[in-house]
Amino acid sequence: MSEPAPYPSARPLHSVLVLLSASVAWGLTWIPLKHFATFGLQGVSVTLVGHGSVGVLALLWLAYRRAAWGRAWRSLVPLATFGGLANLAFASAIVSGDVVRVMVLFYLLPAWGVLGGWLLLRERVDTLRKLTVLGALGGAFLILGGMKVLSQRPSLVDVLSVVSGMALALHNVLFRKLTSLSVPDKVATMFVGCLLWAVPLTLLGVQPLPSAVPTAIWLQLVAFGLVWVFAATVGTLWGVAHMEAGRSSVLIIMELVTAVASASLINGTLLRPIEWLGGVFIVGAAFLEARRPAEP
């Protein structure tokens, strides 16, 4: 497999701004997800109908494009597997768990992203990159309450949160590595992956579709997938395709800050000083990465 192409340097600020904007959009997805949960829609159903609405269109696109892949089609399988798992686990965790805790555990992602970039893409992990990862993870640790987090027994939601972040980091590294495939094809593959996970789980009765959901709610879920999730995904993956995996993993953590701040505002809860300090660490790490010159 060919080595990743050199990182584009013509418009590095555009990539940063697009990725940060997409991260803010993802940080607010907990609002519609909690809304759908009030009608009995769980993570599998949300993924099947919401993400799956885009997945059906993505299948048509990939069928149209199949002649352009050559032997590279085999690379789409792990890309779809990790991308679909990331979305399914994230939606399931948000719907069932505490927003702040889920988002913080999900955002062990910078560590997975930097590690994956180092192992698979041979990206250089310099002192600044190590500091930004430590800052991001340290901030997440503080938002969770510091040492108190160690006294709580991990739940299924905790596991889903960590799995989602790990799967997304691996997906993003593969997305960056597979230069033989076009960006639209790789984006479409992620949504097809959502169907590959959600359809069997629904048919097996793990989370069957609820029967008493109003038609208007189903239509809202479809619109959520076709507009919100699609736009946020394209923005994220476009940014990922135009910068190092380690850098993008740290910048994406702005999603956590957005989620924590919006949850605090909407739910009427005040952040404690330790949580504010954690937010400062995370924003500082993202700022340092945003200011880093693009590598040649």
C-alpha positions as CSV (number, residue, x, y, z in Angstrom):
1,M,0.0,0.0,0.0
2,S,1.3,3.4,-0.9
3,E,2.5,5.8,1.7
4,P,0.3,8.8,2.6
5,A,0.7,11.8,0.3
6,P,2.4,14.9,1.8
7,Y,0.2,17.0,3.9
8,P,-1.2,19.9,1.9
9,S,0.2,23.3,3.0
10,A,-1.7,25.7,0.8
11,R,-4.7,26.2,3.1
12,P,-3.8,24.7,6.5
13,L,-6.0,27.1,8.4
14,H,-9.1,26.1,6.4
15,S,-8.6,22.5,7.4
16,V,-8.4,23.5,11.1
17,L,-11.5,25.7,10.9
18,V,-13.5,23.1,9.1
19,L,-12.5,20.4,11.6
20,L,-13.2,22.6,14.6
21,S,-16.6,23.6,13.2
22,A,-17.5,19.9,12.6
23,S,-16.4,19.1,16.2
24,V,-18.8,21.7,17.6
25,A,-21.6,20.2,15.5
26,W,-20.7,16.7,16.9
27,G,-20.6,18.2,20.4
28,L,-24.2,19.2,20.1
29,T,-25.5,15.9,18.8
30,W,-26.4,14.8,22.3
31,I,-29.4,17.2,22.2
32,P,-31.3,15.4,19.4
33,L,-30.1,12.0,20.6
34,K,-31.6,12.6,24.0
35,H,-34.8,13.9,22.3
36,F,-35.1,10.7,20.3
37,A,-34.5,8.7,23.5
38,T,-37.6,10.1,25.1
39,F,-39.6,8.3,22.4
40,G,-37.9,5.0,23.1
41,L,-35.3,5.1,20.3
42,Q,-32.1,3.5,21.4
43,G,-28.7,3.5,19.8
44,V,-29.2,0.7,17.3
45,S,-32.5,2.3,16.1
46,V,-30.9,5.7,15.8
47,T,-28.0,4.3,13.8
48,L,-30.2,2.2,11.6
49,V,-32.6,5.0,10.6
50,G,-30.6,8.2,11.1
51,H,-27.1,7.1,9.9
52,G,-28.7,4.5,7.7
53,S,-30.6,7.1,5.7
54,V,-27.3,8.3,4.5
55,G,-26.0,4.7,4.3
56,V,-28.6,3.8,1.7
57,L,-27.5,6.7,-0.5
58,A,-23.9,5.8,0.2
59,L,-24.5,2.2,-1.1
60,L,-25.8,3.6,-4.4
61,W,-22.8,5.8,-4.7
62,L,-20.4,3.0,-4.0
63,A,-22.2,0.8,-6.5
64,Y,-21.7,3.5,-9.1
65,R,-18.1,3.9,-8.2
66,R,-17.1,0.2,-7.9
67,A,-15.1,0.1,-11.2
68,A,-12.7,2.8,-9.9
69,W,-11.5,0.8,-6.8
70,G,-9.6,-2.0,-8.4
71,R,-8.1,-4.2,-5.7
72,A,-8.4,-1.4,-3.2
73,W,-12.0,-2.5,-2.4
74,R,-10.6,-4.8,0.3
75,S,-9.5,-1.8,2.2
76,L,-13.1,-0.6,2.5
77,V,-14.0,-3.5,4.8
78,P,-12.0,-2.4,7.9
79,L,-12.8,1.2,7.2
80,A,-16.6,0.4,7.2
81,T,-16.2,-1.8,10.3
82,F,-14.5,0.8,12.5
83,G,-16.5,3.7,11.2
84,G,-19.8,2.0,11.7
85,L,-18.8,0.7,15.2
86,A,-17.8,4.2,16.2
87,N,-21.1,5.7,15.3
88,L,-23.2,2.9,16.8
89,A,-21.3,2.8,20.1
90,F,-21.4,6.6,20.4
91,A,-25.1,6.9,19.8
92,S,-25.8,4.0,22.2
93,A,-23.7,5.5,24.9
94,I,-25.1,9.0,24.6
95,V,-28.7,7.8,24.5
96,S,-28.3,5.7,27.7
97,G,-25.7,7.5,29.7
98,D,-24.6,10.8,31.3
99,V,-23.5,13.2,28.5
100,V,-20.4,14.5,30.2
101,R,-19.1,11.2,31.3
102,V,-19.7,9.6,27.9
103,M,-18.0,12.4,26.1
104,V,-15.0,12.4,28.4
105,L,-14.4,8.7,28.1
106,F,-14.9,8.9,24.3
107,Y,-12.2,11.5,24.3
108,L,-9.5,9.1,25.2
109,L,-9.4,9.4,21.3
110,P,-6.3,11.6,21.2
111,A,-4.2,8.9,22.7
112,W,-5.5,6.3,20.3
113,G,-5.1,8.7,17.3
114,V,-1.5,9.7,18.1
115,L,-0.6,6.0,18.8
116,G,-2.2,4.9,15.6
117,G,-0.6,7.7,13.6
118,W,2.8,6.7,15.0
119,L,2.4,3.0,14.4
120,L,0.6,2.9,11.0
121,L,1.5,6.2,9.4
122,R,5.0,6.7,11.0
123,E,4.1,10.2,12.1
124,R,6.6,11.9,14.3
125,V,5.6,12.3,18.0
126,D,7.6,15.3,19.2
127,T,7.6,17.0,22.6
128,L,4.8,19.4,21.7
129,R,2.5,16.5,20.5
130,K,3.2,14.6,23.7
131,L,2.3,17.7,25.7
132,T,-0.9,18.3,23.8
133,V,-2.0,14.7,24.3
134,L,-1.2,14.9,28.0
135,G,-3.1,18.2,28.3
136,A,-6.1,16.8,26.5
137,L,-6.2,13.6,28.6
138,G,-5.4,15.4,31.8
139,G,-8.3,17.8,31.1
140,A,-10.6,14.9,30.5
141,F,-9.5,13.3,33.8
142,L,-10.2,16.5,35.7
143,I,-13.7,17.0,34.2
144,L,-14.5,13.4,35.4
145,G,-13.7,14.5,38.9
146,G,-10.0,13.6,39.2
147,M,-9.2,10.6,41.4
148,K,-13.0,10.1,42.1
149,V,-13.3,8.4,38.7
150,L,-11.2,5.5,39.9
151,S,-13.7,4.7,42.6
152,Q,-16.5,4.0,40.2
153,R,-17.0,0.6,38.6
154,P,-17.1,0.8,34.8
155,S,-20.5,0.3,33.2
156,L,-21.6,-0.9,29.8
157,V,-22.0,2.7,28.8
158,D,-18.4,3.4,29.9
159,V,-17.2,0.5,27.7
160,L,-19.3,1.8,24.7
161,S,-17.8,5.2,25.2
162,V,-14.2,4.0,25.2
163,V,-14.9,1.6,22.3
164,S,-16.4,4.4,20.2
165,G,-13.4,6.6,20.7
166,M,-10.9,3.8,19.9
167,A,-12.9,2.8,16.8
168,L,-13.1,6.4,15.5
169,A,-9.4,6.9,16.0
170,L,-8.6,3.7,14.1
171,H,-11.0,4.7,11.4
172,N,-9.4,8.1,11.0
173,V,-5.9,6.7,10.8
174,L,-7.1,4.3,8.1
175,F,-8.9,7.1,6.3
176,R,-5.6,9.0,6.2
177,K,-3.6,6.0,5.1
178,L,-5.8,4.8,2.3
179,T,-4.7,7.4,-0.3
180,S,-5.6,5.1,-3.2
181,L,-9.3,5.7,-2.5
182,S,-11.1,9.0,-3.0
183,V,-12.5,11.0,0.0
184,P,-16.1,10.7,-1.1
185,D,-15.8,6.9,-1.4
186,K,-14.2,6.7,2.1
187,V,-17.0,8.9,3.6
188,A,-19.7,6.8,2.0
189,T,-18.0,3.6,3.4
190,M,-18.4,4.9,6.9
191,F,-22.2,5.3,6.5
192,V,-22.4,1.8,4.9
193,G,-20.6,0.5,8.0
194,C,-23.4,1.9,10.1
195,L,-25.9,-0.3,8.2
196,L,-23.5,-3.3,8.5
197,W,-23.7,-3.1,12.3
198,A,-27.3,-1.8,12.8
199,V,-29.2,-4.1,10.4
200,P,-28.1,-7.5,11.9
201,L,-28.5,-6.2,15.5
202,T,-32.0,-5.1,14.7
203,L,-32.9,-8.4,12.9
204,L,-31.5,-10.4,15.8
205,G,-33.7,-8.5,18.2
206,V,-30.9,-7.0,20.2
207,Q,-32.7,-3.6,20.0
208,P,-35.9,-4.0,17.9
209,L,-37.5,-1.0,16.4
210,P,-40.1,0.5,18.8
211,S,-43.7,0.4,17.4
212,A,-45.3,3.4,19.1
213,V,-43.0,6.1,17.7
214,P,-44.9,8.9,15.9
215,T,-44.3,9.2,12.1
216,A,-43.1,12.8,12.7
217,I,-40.3,11.5,15.0
218,W,-39.1,9.0,12.4
219,L,-39.0,11.9,9.8
220,Q,-37.0,14.0,12.3
221,L,-34.5,11.1,12.7
222,V,-34.1,10.8,9.0
223,A,-33.5,14.5,8.6
224,F,-31.1,14.4,11.5
225,G,-29.0,11.8,9.6
226,L,-29.3,13.3,6.1
227,V,-28.4,16.9,7.3
228,W,-26.8,17.1,10.7
229,V,-24.8,13.8,10.8
230,F,-23.9,14.0,7.2
231,A,-22.5,17.6,7.4
232,A,-20.6,16.9,10.6
233,T,-19.1,13.7,9.2
234,V,-18.0,15.3,5.9
235,G,-16.5,18.2,7.8
236,T,-14.6,15.9,10.2
237,L,-13.3,13.5,7.6
238,W,-12.3,16.3,5.2
239,G,-10.2,17.8,8.0
240,V,-8.8,14.4,8.9
241,A,-7.8,13.9,5.2
242,H,-5.8,17.2,5.2
243,M,-3.7,16.9,8.4
244,E,-1.8,14.4,10.5
245,A,-3.8,11.8,12.4
246,G,-2.3,12.9,15.7
247,R,-3.1,16.6,15.1
248,S,-6.7,15.9,14.0
249,S,-7.3,13.7,17.1
250,V,-6.4,16.5,19.4
251,L,-8.4,19.1,17.6
252,I,-11.5,17.0,17.5
253,I,-11.5,17.1,21.3
254,M,-13.2,20.5,21.0
255,E,-16.3,18.3,20.7
256,L,-16.0,17.5,24.4
257,V,-15.8,21.2,25.4
258,T,-18.9,21.9,23.4
259,A,-20.8,19.0,24.9
260,V,-19.9,19.8,28.5
261,A,-20.6,23.5,28.1
262,S,-24.0,23.0,26.3
263,A,-25.0,20.3,28.8
264,S,-24.2,22.6,31.7
265,L,-26.2,25.5,30.1
266,I,-29.2,23.5,29.1
267,N,-29.5,21.4,32.2
268,G,-28.9,24.3,34.5
269,T,-25.9,22.8,36.2
270,L,-22.8,24.8,37.2
271,L,-19.3,23.5,36.4
272,R,-17.1,23.0,39.4
273,P,-13.6,24.7,39.4
274,I,-11.9,21.4,38.7
275,E,-14.1,21.0,35.6
276,W,-13.3,24.5,34.4
277,L,-9.6,23.7,34.9
278,G,-10.1,20.6,32.8
279,G,-11.7,22.6,30.1
280,V,-8.8,25.0,30.0
281,F,-6.4,22.1,29.6
282,I,-8.4,20.8,26.7
283,V,-8.8,24.1,24.9
284,G,-5.1,24.9,25.4
285,A,-4.1,21.5,23.8
286,A,-6.4,22.2,20.9
287,F,-5.1,25.7,20.5
288,L,-1.5,24.5,20.4
289,E,-2.3,22.0,17.7
290,A,-4.2,24.5,15.7
291,R,-1.2,26.9,15.8
292,R,1.3,24.1,14.8
293,P,2.6,24.6,11.2
294,A,1.6,21.9,8.8
295,E,4.4,19.4,8.3
296,P,6.2,19.3,5.0
